[in-house]
Amino acid sequence: MRWSSDTSRVYTILDTSSTYISNGKGVINGTTITQVDNATNSTNSTNARKLVNWYSARPTSLNAQFGDGSLRIFYATSSTTEGKPAEDSHILHLAWDNTGGYDAQLAVHARSGKVSTRAQNGGTWQPWKTLAFTTDIPSSLKNPYSFNVFGVVYDGSAAKTVTTSTFVS
């Protein structure tokens, strides 16, 4: 695979067993970028790899911590036994730039498209929280403590109109 500053082209790697060199702009060996901007061992090359690094696997635990500031992708499937969200999901892992334990993960559920997130707090993973879309908000919500308004019992499960009479004394 070769690339340059020309962003109008899309490139696909079909052979992941070969090394592709692009005139000093980058090297891809299989699915790993090993050189960026002709700097194999420099900070620039390391930082550039962090932005495009992926970990294409189905790990048994999502409770990983990398401490390298990278961005990684996991798949949470039936083989995931620790730290899995509610459904099989695509996991985007945002690693903190040190091992202090503040990584974060975003899960896009494969079947429903729902989105969940969680983060580490000092090395302890917090529970997954699922984000709500506007379509998830109910138009009414039943109140477990119904009440009586002028003889009409109201529990909040549906809109009700209550007509009152005015008494003149």
C-alpha positions as CSV (number, residue, x, y, z in Angstrom):
1,M,0.0,0.0,0.0
2,R,1.3,3.5,-0.8
3,W,-0.1,6.8,0.2
4,S,0.8,10.4,0.0
5,S,-0.8,13.8,0.7
6,D,-3.4,13.0,-2.0
7,T,-6.4,12.2,0.2
8,S,-8.7,11.7,-2.8
9,R,-7.8,8.0,-3.1
10,V,-8.8,5.1,-0.9
11,Y,-6.4,2.2,-0.4
12,T,-7.2,-1.3,0.6
13,I,-4.7,-3.9,1.9
14,L,-5.4,-7.2,0.4
15,D,-2.2,-9.0,1.3
16,T,-1.5,-8.6,5.0
17,S,1.6,-10.8,4.8
18,S,3.8,-8.3,2.9
19,T,5.5,-5.0,3.8
20,Y,4.4,-1.9,1.9
21,I,6.8,1.0,1.7
22,S,5.8,4.4,0.4
23,N,8.8,6.6,-0.4
24,G,9.4,7.6,3.2
25,K,5.8,8.5,4.0
26,G,5.0,5.2,5.9
27,V,5.4,1.5,6.1
28,I,2.6,-1.0,6.8
29,N,3.7,-4.5,7.7
30,G,0.6,-6.7,7.7
31,T,-1.8,-4.6,9.7
32,T,0.7,-2.6,11.7
33,I,2.1,0.8,10.8
34,T,5.8,0.6,11.6
35,Q,7.1,3.8,10.2
36,V,5.5,7.2,9.7
37,D,7.1,10.2,7.9
38,N,10.4,8.3,7.6
39,A,10.9,8.2,11.3
40,T,11.0,4.6,12.5
41,N,12.3,5.2,16.0
42,S,11.4,8.8,16.7
43,T,8.7,10.3,18.9
44,N,6.8,11.5,15.8
45,S,6.5,8.0,14.5
46,T,5.5,6.6,17.9
47,N,2.8,9.2,18.3
48,A,1.5,8.7,14.8
49,R,1.1,5.0,15.4
50,K,-0.9,5.6,18.6
51,L,-3.5,7.4,16.6
52,V,-4.0,4.6,14.1
53,N,-3.1,1.5,16.2
54,W,-5.7,-1.2,16.4
55,Y,-5.9,-4.4,18.3
56,S,-8.1,-6.6,16.2
57,A,-9.0,-9.3,18.6
58,R,-11.8,-10.8,20.7
59,P,-10.2,-10.7,24.2
60,T,-11.6,-12.6,27.2
61,S,-11.2,-9.5,29.3
62,L,-11.9,-5.9,28.4
63,N,-10.3,-4.7,31.6
64,A,-7.1,-3.8,29.9
65,Q,-4.8,-0.8,30.6
66,F,-2.1,0.2,28.2
67,G,-0.7,3.5,29.5
68,D,0.5,4.6,26.1
69,G,-2.1,7.1,25.0
70,S,-3.2,4.9,22.2
71,L,-6.6,4.3,20.5
72,R,-7.5,0.7,20.1
73,I,-10.5,-1.4,18.8
74,F,-11.7,-4.6,20.4
75,Y,-14.7,-6.9,19.8
76,A,-16.7,-8.0,22.8
77,T,-18.3,-11.3,21.9
78,S,-19.3,-14.6,23.7
79,S,-15.6,-15.2,24.4
80,T,-15.4,-12.0,26.5
81,T,-15.9,-13.0,30.1
82,E,-14.7,-9.9,32.0
83,G,-15.8,-6.3,31.5
84,K,-18.3,-7.0,28.7
85,P,-21.2,-4.6,28.0
86,A,-24.8,-5.8,27.8
87,E,-24.4,-7.0,24.1
88,D,-21.8,-8.1,21.7
89,S,-20.1,-4.8,20.7
90,H,-17.4,-2.9,18.9
91,I,-15.2,-1.4,21.7
92,L,-13.2,1.7,21.2
93,H,-10.5,1.9,23.9
94,L,-9.0,5.3,24.8
95,A,-5.8,4.6,26.7
96,W,-4.5,7.2,29.2
97,D,-0.9,8.4,28.6
98,N,0.4,6.7,31.7
99,T,-0.5,3.8,33.9
100,G,-2.5,5.8,36.5
101,G,-5.6,3.9,35.5
102,Y,-7.8,6.4,33.7
103,D,-8.6,4.7,30.4
104,A,-12.1,4.9,28.9
105,Q,-14.1,2.7,26.6
106,L,-17.0,3.3,24.2
107,A,-19.2,0.4,23.1
108,V,-21.4,0.3,20.0
109,H,-23.7,-2.7,20.4
110,A,-23.6,-4.8,17.3
111,R,-27.3,-5.7,17.0
112,S,-29.2,-2.8,18.5
113,G,-26.8,0.1,17.7
114,K,-27.1,1.4,21.3
115,V,-24.0,3.1,22.8
116,S,-22.5,2.5,26.2
117,T,-19.5,3.9,27.9
118,R,-17.4,3.3,31.0
119,A,-14.1,4.6,32.4
120,Q,-11.4,3.7,34.9
121,N,-11.1,5.7,38.1
122,G,-7.7,5.1,39.6
123,G,-7.4,1.7,38.0
124,T,-11.0,0.5,38.9
125,W,-13.3,0.1,36.0
126,Q,-16.7,1.6,36.5
127,P,-19.9,-0.1,35.4
128,W,-21.2,0.3,31.8
129,K,-23.7,3.1,31.3
130,T,-25.9,3.1,28.2
131,L,-26.7,6.4,26.6
132,A,-30.3,7.2,25.8
133,F,-31.4,8.5,22.4
134,T,-34.5,10.7,22.1
135,T,-36.4,7.7,20.8
136,D,-35.8,5.9,24.1
137,I,-37.6,8.6,26.1
138,P,-41.2,7.5,26.9
139,S,-44.1,9.8,26.2
140,S,-45.6,8.9,29.5
141,L,-44.3,7.2,32.6
142,K,-46.5,5.3,35.1
143,N,-46.2,6.5,38.6
144,P,-46.1,3.7,41.2
145,Y,-47.9,6.0,43.6
146,S,-51.2,6.9,41.9
147,F,-53.4,9.6,43.3
148,N,-57.0,10.7,43.2
149,V,-57.9,14.0,41.6
150,F,-61.6,14.9,42.1
151,G,-62.6,11.2,42.0
152,V,-60.4,10.3,39.1
153,V,-57.5,8.0,39.8
154,Y,-54.3,9.0,38.0
155,D,-51.1,7.0,37.8
156,G,-49.3,8.8,35.0
157,S,-49.5,6.0,32.5
158,A,-51.5,8.0,30.0
159,A,-52.8,11.6,29.7
160,K,-56.1,12.3,31.4
161,T,-58.4,15.2,31.5
162,V,-60.1,16.0,34.7
163,T,-63.2,18.2,34.6
164,T,-64.0,20.1,37.8
165,S,-67.2,21.9,38.7
166,T,-67.2,25.4,40.2
167,F,-69.3,25.7,43.3
168,V,-70.8,29.0,44.1
169,S,-72.0,29.6,47.6
